[in-house]
Amino acid sequence: MMTTELDVLVVGGGIVGAGAALDAVTRGLSVGLLEQRDLASGTSSRSSKLVHGGLRYLEMFDFALVKEALEERGLLLTQLAPHLVRPVPFLYPLKHAWERPYVGAGVALYDGMAMTGKYDMGVPRHKHIFRKQLSRMAPDIKTEELHGAIRYYDCQVDDARLVMTIARTAANNGAQIATRCKVTGFLREGDRVVGATALDLENDVEFEVRAKVVINAAGVWTDEVQVLIGGDATLDVDASKGIHLVVPRDRIRSDCGFITKTEKSVLFVIPWGAFWIIGTTDTPWDLDLAHPSASKTDIDYVLGHLNALLKDPLDHRDVVGVYAGLRPLLKPVVKRPKGDLGETTKLSREHTVANPVPGLVLIAGGKLTTYRVMAKDAVDHALRPQGGGDFRVAPPSITERVPLVGAWGYEARTNQRVALSRESGIEIGMIDHLLGRYGGLVDEVLELIRSRPELAEPLEGAPLYLAAEVVYAVTHEGARHLDDVLTRRTRISIETFDRGIASARPAADLMAGELGWSIERADEEVDHYLRRVEAERQSQLKITDQEADEARVQAPDIV
């Protein structure tokens, strides 16, 4: 049990929870964060990995949401996280001649909103592409059936890496971050929430954390948290499953990604280094929240819509990785028949902050791009008397002026990339890789390599990553299990055809040296990871969500 009372306790270590911890601690408040698994282990590591305004929301006349998201896109790209966020070009194929003025007007509005926002736009403006140009830019697309395309820009980010970096920035400013700690209840004094009870899953120890106010940012677990406080639900959060496929870059020849509408959602084909990320679906999900499963039906759906655009179709043999995530979508709180999951595709992505009882603030909805605004709104609400904070001074948020760790020094180190390569003996392509993951903190990784030259070698089974990155994930980035490293600190689990099996033992041996694991403990970590991969493979052969879920849960979490 903590002997001191925090100002703010945050529940949930996803993008919003990490953002709320950073927002609160940089206002001068004492802050703690509890996450039941690893940082970003839920929705926040399984998105389309885009920082974008949401072009499709213009059709819904959700102009305020789009403008807000575009402003945040510019802020992240140019100021807060230039080392993690980068522009990516997209083609919007035009199937009919009448679409050019219609789509063109929408994209022009999209760019106009970005240019008139509070921060630099940071990406090039859109451009009209005609059939001959399109055939040169994307030779594998069926251009003969199209009337050209419109090229526009959005941004992408490694979502799990962004969350970890935000949490690390919060910790650098004094926040206390604890993973593998599950909240089991709330401390009450009368009607007021004054903290939480939790279970340390690593050590099987129960403890209490007292706080003036608790902010719950549990995403799709919001309903479960509301059960802990009793009474009727204040927020009604639906889980919508979206799956993504990862295929090698050489399977689709194109200079740009592309986007097209489907009957249920939007199909993105997103450049991702040596790969393409392709998705997504949008279907209701009421099964295991921790491990949503992609079924064969889901995979066939995405491949079918992709192949409608391609000259040479892809099949399951072309797929390197598959992942599924759950979007937390808000619905008005109404009584619905049991088993009625509703229509998730029509729900707004806007967020809501609620105060069901004094001392407890709930935030849900939203999207990855607008995490900072959501975090600000949650902390603002917590500081108000009705939010339960009871603070005499409520400093305003300053996170728009707080670059994330690694942002400082990134441009200088990028300009020095040739010198860094020469000094370290690491090829320049790998230096670029490190700069895109660590930014100005690349010096820490290179210092690790200088002290242990053997870590300059690629990790066995994953040539895109250095062995040093596994060690650094443990020593600096809070990784405690093999799954943390292969799935979130790196993306080996979706960027290798064997899903990281060949890297499991070498990575576990490197982690064992840092964490003091016994041979038996390292064996357990490897065995768990192999079981998880096999369970996921089996789930992806099933036709229905129910069957896929039953296959996936055969490999439970190691903690």
Secondary structure, DSSP 8 states (H G I E B T S, - for coil): --SS-EEEEEE--SHHHHHHHHHHHTTT--EEEE-SSSTT-SGGGSS--EE---GGGGTTT-HHHHHHHHHHHHHIIIII-TTT-EEEEEEEE-SSTTHHHHHHHHHHHHHHHHHTSSS---S---EEE-HHHHHHH-TTB-GGG---EEEEEEEE--HHHHHHHHHHHHHHTT-EEE-SEEEEEEEEETTEEEEEEEEETTTTEEEEEEEEEEEE--GGGHHHHHHHH-SS-S-EEEEEEEEEEEEEGGGS--SSEEEEE-SSSEEEEEEETTEEEEE---EE--S-SSS----HHHHHHHHHHHHTTBSS---GGG--EEEEEEEEEEE------TT----STTS----EEEEEETTEEEEE---GGGHHHHHHHHHHHHHSGGGT---S------GGG---TT-TTHHHHHHTHHHHHHHHT--HHHHHHHHHHHGGGHHHHHHHHHH-GGGGSEETTEEEEEHHHHHHHHHTS---SHHIIIIIIS-HHHHSTTTTHHHHHHHHHHHHHHHT--HHHHHHHHHHHHHHHHHHHHHTT-SSHHHHHHHHTTS----
